[in-house]
Every structure is written in structure tokens, then in C-alpha cells.
Amino acid sequence: MVVLIIANVAAIMLESVASIEAQYASQFWYFEVFSIVVFTIEYLLRVWSCPDIKEGEYEDSFKGRLKYMCSIPALIDFAAIAPFYLSLATSKKLST
């Protein structure tokens, strides 16, 4: 995950150079989609497995997952992936 985060930072830096962005725009897009899919799967797996993370704290399957989803680390991760899905949802509505 750390390598993927570093690769995303590098991609954002490279994408900010107009000549590089113009030449590799589609590759940057595919890398972003790949990264979001990986981050989303990792987030969902952590939400699913959180009752096993800390015994007692997230023990109840439903309430424990909700409690985990409201924790600061989970909210930061959600805030990192949500804009991608929101942009997809709004762009589809605008194009129809």
C-alpha cells in the first residue's frame, strides 16, 4: 500500500507537467482507476474484518463496523476514495 501511495504521488507530480500529461493522459487515468479499485477493496476488507481487529471494541458485527467506519482513520480513507466515485456519478448524470 505504501508503494502504491508513493506511486500515486509521483503520478500526480508527473501529471502536473503539461507535456507529460498530454502524452500519457490515458495511462494516468488507468493508473488512477487501478489505484482507486485497490484502495476501495482494502477499505471494504478492513470494514468487513474490523470485528476481528480489536477484541471488544468492534466486537458486534453491525455496530462494530459502524463504529469503525466513524473512526478517524476510516473517515480519512473514505474521504480519499469518495471524490472519485462522486465525480463518476456526477459526470454520468451530466452526460445523459
Z-matrix of the N, CA and C atoms (Angstrom, degrees):
N
C 1 1.445
C 2 1.539 1 110.79
N 3 1.322 2 115.44 1 -38.36
C 4 1.467 3 118.84 2 179.92
C 5 1.522 4 110.03 3 -63.98
N 6 1.317 5 117.08 4 -41.25
C 7 1.465 6 120.80 5 179.49
C 8 1.530 7 109.99 6 -63.69
N 9 1.326 8 117.10 7 -40.51
C 10 1.456 9 120.38 8 179.24
C 11 1.530 10 111.06 9 -66.07
N 12 1.305 11 117.61 10 -38.84
C 13 1.466 12 121.00 11 177.30
C 14 1.529 13 110.25 12 -64.33
N 15 1.320 14 116.86 13 -45.05
C 16 1.472 15 120.33 14 178.54
C 17 1.528 16 110.54 15 -63.24
N 18 1.326 17 116.53 16 -40.07
C 19 1.469 18 120.24 17 178.31
C 20 1.525 19 110.71 18 -64.26
N 21 1.325 20 117.84 19 -36.02
C 22 1.459 21 120.99 20 177.43
C 23 1.522 22 111.50 21 -67.41
N 24 1.315 23 116.90 22 -39.92
C 25 1.472 24 120.28 23 176.65
C 26 1.526 25 109.61 24 -62.39
N 27 1.322 26 116.86 25 -43.95
C 28 1.463 27 120.52 26 178.06
C 29 1.530 28 111.05 27 -62.97
N 30 1.322 29 117.02 28 -40.67
C 31 1.466 30 120.35 29 179.36
C 32 1.524 31 111.20 30 -64.19
N 33 1.323 32 117.00 31 -40.32
C 34 1.463 33 120.38 32 178.56
C 35 1.528 34 110.14 33 -64.31
N 36 1.312 35 116.09 34 -40.79
C 37 1.468 36 119.66 35 178.55
C 38 1.527 37 110.81 36 -64.25
N 39 1.329 38 116.79 37 -45.30
C 40 1.462 39 120.30 38 179.58
C 41 1.524 40 111.38 39 -66.34
N 42 1.317 41 116.34 40 -37.10
C 43 1.464 42 120.84 41 -178.96
C 44 1.527 43 111.66 42 -67.72
N 45 1.314 44 116.98 43 -21.19
C 46 1.463 45 119.70 44 179.08
C 47 1.530 46 112.44 45 -75.31
N 48 1.323 47 117.20 46 -13.31
C 49 1.469 48 121.50 47 175.77
C 50 1.534 49 106.91 48 -86.96
N 51 1.313 50 116.52 49 117.11
C 52 1.467 51 121.61 50 -172.05
C 53 1.527 52 113.46 51 -56.05
N 54 1.332 53 117.29 52 -43.69
C 55 1.468 54 119.43 53 -177.17
C 56 1.535 55 111.41 54 -67.03
N 57 1.316 56 117.03 55 -38.09
C 58 1.470 57 120.70 56 178.61
C 59 1.524 58 109.95 57 -71.02
N 60 1.320 59 116.43 58 -41.95
C 61 1.467 60 120.18 59 179.90
C 62 1.521 61 111.07 60 -62.70
N 63 1.328 62 117.21 61 -40.54
C 64 1.460 63 120.75 62 179.94
C 65 1.521 64 111.40 63 -64.19
N 66 1.313 65 116.66 64 -37.22
C 67 1.462 66 120.76 65 -177.05
C 68 1.525 67 112.50 66 -78.96
N 69 1.334 68 117.95 67 -33.73
C 70 1.466 69 121.49 68 -172.90
C 71 1.533 70 113.26 69 -120.67
N 72 1.311 71 117.75 70 28.17
C 73 1.468 72 121.29 71 -176.12
C 74 1.524 73 112.31 72 -57.38
N 75 1.321 74 117.15 73 -44.25
C 76 1.466 75 118.93 74 -177.86
C 77 1.533 76 111.51 75 -69.15
N 78 1.325 77 116.95 76 -36.52
C 79 1.466 78 119.16 77 177.35
C 80 1.525 79 110.92 78 -65.64
N 81 1.335 80 117.95 79 -39.03
C 82 1.460 81 120.48 80 176.28
C 83 1.530 82 110.61 81 -62.56
N 84 1.327 83 116.43 82 -40.70
C 85 1.466 84 120.56 83 179.20
C 86 1.532 85 110.66 84 -63.11
N 87 1.323 86 117.66 85 -47.98
C 88 1.463 87 120.80 86 179.80
C 89 1.531 88 111.56 87 -62.83
N 90 1.307 89 117.21 88 -38.16
C 91 1.467 90 120.55 89 177.45
C 92 1.524 91 110.48 90 -65.97
N 93 1.327 92 117.07 91 -40.00
C 94 1.467 93 120.21 92 177.35
C 95 1.526 94 111.01 93 -63.30
N 96 1.315 95 116.73 94 -44.92
C 97 1.467 96 120.00 95 178.73
C 98 1.530 97 110.26 96 -62.32
N 99 1.319 98 117.27 97 -45.75
C 100 1.463 99 121.08 98 177.45
C 101 1.526 100 110.83 99 -57.05
N 102 1.317 101 116.27 100 -46.01
C 103 1.462 102 120.95 101 -178.72
C 104 1.518 103 111.54 102 -63.36
N 105 1.320 104 117.09 103 -44.29
C 106 1.465 105 120.72 104 179.79
C 107 1.521 106 110.30 105 -63.28
N 108 1.313 107 117.61 106 -39.78
C 109 1.469 108 120.57 107 178.15
C 110 1.529 109 110.11 108 -62.57
N 111 1.316 110 117.13 109 -45.06
C 112 1.466 111 120.78 110 179.36
C 113 1.528 112 110.47 111 -63.28
N 114 1.333 113 117.20 112 -46.23
C 115 1.464 114 120.60 113 -179.62
C 116 1.528 115 111.15 114 -64.67
N 117 1.333 116 117.36 115 -37.47
C 118 1.465 117 121.13 116 178.97
C 119 1.519 118 110.86 117 -66.43
N 120 1.321 119 117.00 118 -44.81
C 121 1.468 120 120.43 119 178.65
C 122 1.521 121 110.02 120 -61.83
N 123 1.324 122 116.94 121 -42.39
C 124 1.460 123 120.60 122 179.63
C 125 1.528 124 110.87 123 -64.17
N 126 1.325 125 117.68 124 -41.45
C 127 1.465 126 122.07 125 177.97
C 128 1.526 127 110.63 126 -62.93
N 129 1.318 128 116.54 127 -48.06
C 130 1.465 129 120.29 128 -179.03
C 131 1.527 130 111.99 129 -64.02
N 132 1.318 131 116.96 130 -37.59
C 133 1.468 132 119.73 131 177.21
C 134 1.525 133 111.51 132 -66.33
N 135 1.326 134 116.78 133 -36.97
C 136 1.471 135 118.85 134 177.10
C 137 1.522 136 111.21 135 -68.16
N 138 1.339 137 117.27 136 -39.95
C 139 1.470 138 119.89 137 176.61
C 140 1.525 139 109.57 138 -63.39
N 141 1.315 140 116.86 139 -43.34
C 142 1.465 141 120.56 140 -179.13
C 143 1.527 142 111.97 141 -64.24
N 144 1.324 143 116.62 142 -39.97
C 145 1.461 144 119.83 143 -174.19
C 146 1.523 145 113.79 144 -94.59
N 147 1.313 146 118.85 145 2.24
C 148 1.466 147 120.26 146 -175.32
C 149 1.529 148 113.74 147 -60.23
N 150 1.335 149 121.86 148 -29.61
C 151 1.472 150 117.90 149 175.15
C 152 1.530 151 112.72 150 -59.78
N 153 1.323 152 118.15 151 -21.22
C 154 1.465 153 121.77 152 178.29
C 155 1.527 154 112.97 153 -92.77
N 156 1.350 155 117.88 154 -8.65
C 157 1.461 156 121.19 155 -175.32
C 158 1.523 157 111.23 156 -68.63
N 159 1.314 158 116.65 157 -59.70
C 160 1.460 159 121.46 158 -179.11
C 161 1.524 160 107.70 159 -126.20
N 162 1.295 161 115.53 160 114.13
C 163 1.455 162 118.53 161 179.95
C 164 1.515 163 110.07 162 -61.91
N 165 1.293 164 115.37 163 131.75
C 166 1.444 165 121.26 164 178.61
C 167 1.512 166 113.51 165 94.06
N 168 1.335 167 118.10 166 -41.88
C 169 1.463 168 119.76 167 -175.68
C 170 1.526 169 112.28 168 -74.48
N 171 1.317 170 117.96 169 -43.70
C 172 1.462 171 122.22 170 -179.75
C 173 1.524 172 110.91 171 -118.76
N 174 1.318 173 116.73 172 29.94
C 175 1.467 174 121.40 173 -170.17
C 176 1.523 175 113.13 174 -62.27
N 177 1.326 176 117.96 175 -46.60
C 178 1.464 177 120.72 176 179.19
C 179 1.527 178 108.38 177 -65.28
N 180 1.332 179 116.52 178 129.81
C 181 1.468 180 118.51 179 -171.01
C 182 1.527 181 112.77 180 -63.03
N 183 1.327 182 118.84 181 -46.76
C 184 1.465 183 119.69 182 -177.44
C 185 1.525 184 111.35 183 -79.86
N 186 1.323 185 116.65 184 -53.80
C 187 1.471 186 120.43 185 -178.41
C 188 1.522 187 111.27 186 -65.93
N 189 1.314 188 116.90 187 -34.78
C 190 1.459 189 120.16 188 177.60
C 191 1.511 190 111.89 189 -64.21
N 192 1.327 191 116.26 190 -40.77
C 193 1.469 192 119.56 191 178.17
C 194 1.523 193 110.92 192 -66.54
N 195 1.334 194 116.33 193 -42.39
C 196 1.465 195 119.15 194 176.97
C 197 1.520 196 111.14 195 -61.96
N 198 1.340 197 116.18 196 -42.21
C 199 1.463 198 119.93 197 178.99
C 200 1.527 199 110.09 198 -62.40
N 201 1.331 200 116.84 199 -42.36
C 202 1.467 201 119.75 200 178.42
C 203 1.528 202 110.72 201 -63.81
N 204 1.333 203 117.42 202 -42.77
C 205 1.462 204 121.30 203 -178.70
C 206 1.526 205 111.69 204 -63.52
N 207 1.327 206 117.56 205 -23.13
C 208 1.472 207 121.81 206 177.99
C 209 1.525 208 112.50 207 -91.97
N 210 1.323 209 117.25 208 -0.15
C 211 1.468 210 119.77 209 178.31
C 212 1.533 211 109.34 210 -75.03
N 213 1.315 212 116.11 211 156.33
C 214 1.470 213 121.06 212 -177.11
C 215 1.533 214 112.46 213 -58.36
N 216 1.351 215 119.73 214 -48.19
C 217 1.476 216 118.10 215 179.91
C 218 1.534 217 113.32 216 -60.96
N 219 1.336 218 116.72 217 -39.28
C 220 1.462 219 119.49 218 -179.99
C 221 1.527 220 111.06 219 -69.30
N 222 1.329 221 117.44 220 -37.52
C 223 1.461 222 120.32 221 177.83
C 224 1.526 223 111.75 222 -66.81
N 225 1.324 224 116.89 223 -36.95
C 226 1.472 225 120.40 224 176.90
C 227 1.524 226 110.07 225 -64.44
N 228 1.323 227 116.55 226 -44.34
C 229 1.466 228 119.87 227 178.48
C 230 1.522 229 111.30 228 -63.46
N 231 1.334 230 116.72 229 -41.14
C 232 1.462 231 120.31 230 178.29
C 233 1.524 232 110.44 231 -63.87
N 234 1.326 233 116.15 232 -41.88
C 235 1.467 234 120.10 233 178.91
C 236 1.527 235 111.87 234 -64.65
N 237 1.315 236 117.02 235 -24.94
C 238 1.461 237 120.59 236 179.26
C 239 1.526 238 112.23 237 -77.12
N 240 1.329 239 117.74 238 -31.96
C 241 1.466 240 119.87 239 -176.87
C 242 1.525 241 113.67 240 -99.51
N 243 1.317 242 117.25 241 -24.39
C 244 1.467 243 120.93 242 -175.84
C 245 1.535 244 113.99 243 -59.98
N 246 1.332 245 120.58 244 -41.82
C 247 1.473 246 118.85 245 -178.32
C 248 1.530 247 113.77 246 -58.54
N 249 1.314 248 116.93 247 -34.19
C 250 1.468 249 119.40 248 178.59
C 251 1.528 250 110.08 249 -61.49
N 252 1.332 251 116.40 250 -48.29
C 253 1.466 252 120.38 251 -178.99
C 254 1.521 253 111.80 252 -68.99
N 255 1.318 254 117.99 253 -35.29
C 256 1.465 255 120.84 254 176.02
C 257 1.520 256 111.32 255 -64.89
N 258 1.325 257 116.76 256 -40.00
C 259 1.469 258 119.26 257 178.41
C 260 1.523 259 111.20 258 -66.85
N 261 1.325 260 116.64 259 -36.05
C 262 1.472 261 119.04 260 176.01
C 263 1.518 262 111.13 261 -65.20
N 264 1.325 263 116.16 262 -42.88
C 265 1.459 264 120.45 263 -178.86
C 266 1.519 265 111.74 264 -65.72
N 267 1.311 266 117.59 265 -42.15
C 268 1.467 267 119.72 266 -178.62
C 269 1.527 268 111.71 267 -74.83
N 270 1.313 269 118.50 268 -32.94
C 271 1.466 270 119.35 269 179.80
C 272 1.522 271 111.02 270 -70.24
N 273 1.321 272 118.02 271 -34.26
C 274 1.466 273 120.49 272 177.73
C 275 1.520 274 110.52 273 -68.62
N 276 1.326 275 116.99 274 -39.12
C 277 1.465 276 120.01 275 179.35
C 278 1.521 277 110.80 276 -66.58
N 279 1.328 278 116.71 277 -37.84
C 280 1.451 279 120.44 278 -179.33
C 281 1.525 280 112.29 279 -71.01
N 282 1.332 281 116.75 280 -30.61
C 283 1.469 282 119.25 281 -176.12
C 284 1.522 283 112.58 282 -82.00
N 285 1.330 284 118.44 283 -14.50
C 286 1.472 285 119.71 284 -179.27
C 287 1.498 286 111.92 285 -96.90
